[in-house]
Amino acid sequence: PEQKDFWSKIAAEEIKHASWIFKLRSQAEEGSLYFKEGRFKTEAIKTSLEYIKNQNNRSKK
């Protein structure tokens, strides 16, 4: 109960993040999503994806 506000705020932020991801996915599927080439480093993206996969696997245990 004492951290209710904190966790409510975190949950609301995650819902907003999920909304952004769904919008990006829709734009990517439509072919209307463009990024400046070289804006994101390939290795950084790979590292982030690997971390997410590991966290997802850990959450299933």
N, C-alpha and C positions, 0 to 999 in steps of 0.2 A: 503493500500500500504506500509506503513512504517514497517509492521510486516510480509510482504510477505515471506521473507527468513526464518523467524522463523516457520511460518505455513507450508511452503514447506518442511522444514526439518522434522517437526513432522509428516506430511503426509507420507513422504518417510519411516520414521521409522515404522509407523503403517503398511504400505504395507509389509515391511520386517517381522514384527511380524506375520502378517497374513500368510505369506508364511511358516514360521516356524510351525505354528499351523496346517496348511494343511499337511505338511510333517509328523508331529507327528501323526496326525489322520490317515494318510495312513499307517504308520508303525504299529499303534495300530490295525487297521483293518486286516493287513496282519499277525499280531501276531509276528512281528519282533521288537517290542518296549519293552524294559525292563528297569525297574528302580530298583535300590538297595532297597530291602525291608527296611522300616523304614527311608528312606532318607527324605521323606516328612511327616510331621505330619498331621494326618487325620483332626484334628480340624482346622488347618491353611487352608487346602484345602476347608473344608466346609465353613469357614468364607469368603474366597475369592470367592467361587461360589455364596454365598448368596449376597455378595456385587455386583457382576456382574449382577445377576438377578435383584436386586433392581435398579441398574443404567439403565439396559435395560428397565425395566418398566417405570422409570421416563422419559426416552427419548421418549417413546410412547405417553406421555401426552401432 
